[in-house]
Amino acid sequence: MATLIDARRDQAIWRDYLELTKPKVVVLMLITSLVGMFLATRAGVPWAVLIFGNLGIALCAGGAAAVNHVVDRRIDAVMARTHKRPMAEGRVSPVAALAFALFLAVAGLALLLAFTNPLAAWLTLASLLGYAVIYTGFLKRATPQNIVIGGLAGAAPPLLGWVAVTGHVSAEPLLLVLIIFAWTPPHFWALAIHRKEEYAKADIPMLPVTHGEHYTKVHILLYTFALLAVSLMPYVIHMSGLLYLACALVLGARFLQWAWVLYRGSQPHAAINTFKYSIGYLFVLFIALLVDHYLLLNL
């Protein structure tokens, strides 16, 4: 077995290290970061902040993801969704992955300090530590509310983008954080229902494992109602206009429909379909917010 693992480590290629960064997750985070940047100003975002600010945020997010791979490697090895990850299969050693994570984090923070401002860098560092240390290292295994409490770190990118441009925190980016914070539980709990047996096998106290599927479905429905209400707040505070309001209502109503279908158990594969819809929901909602912002500027 040791010889096989050593052989796999020798075969580690750049794709394995790219996978450690969870690129699909980072892309979604960057979209919300970009929206935060563009919403922060009525003028254009300076090119250096736009390029190097987002690169710095991406590198730090990738570093946090790599730490997550290291800490969760034994869990990943017993779950069908993750058992082929580089750490789970032994293609990358823990030492190499942690060195890679440290390099990404230091490079990302250096870019943020050089091209944005110290507040953006320190908030990004706090987000990195929140995900890699507090959530991955402690909360994930400690409480079924892990997603709710730890979701704050994953909700930070629009705030980071806003602060990278302005250098200060204000109510608008905190509202964007609140939207992602409310979105996180129904997003992850839907996946947790779909993968309930695997989480139980890995001894991870996800809500469907500790409290049952019905309890989780009720909470998904409640959080989806809360998400719909929170998603309307940008219009209420005149941060956005009618285009965003219409999109938020339509997208939120569809999310509620999926949450209701999941609650009723009236369709097969409702949990994974709810999870998949939630990803598109967040992407389209933030794009609508951005388009509406520039539409208002041109009126």
ABEGO torsion letter per residue (X at the ends): XAAAAAAAAAABBAAAAAAAAGAAAAAAAAAAAAAAAAAABABBBBAAAAAAAAAAAAAAAAAAAAAAAAAAAAAAAABAAAAABAAAAGABBAAAAAAAAAAAAAAAAAAAAAABBAAAAAAAAAAAAAAAAAAAAAAAAABAAAAAAAAAAAAAAAAAAAAAAAGBBBAAAAAAAAAAAAAAAAAAAAAAAAAAAAAAAAGBBBAAAAAEAAAAAAAAAAAAAAAAAAAAAAAAAGABBAAAAAAAAAAAAAAAAAAAAAAAGABBGAAAAAAAAAAAAAAAAAAAAAAAAAAAAAX
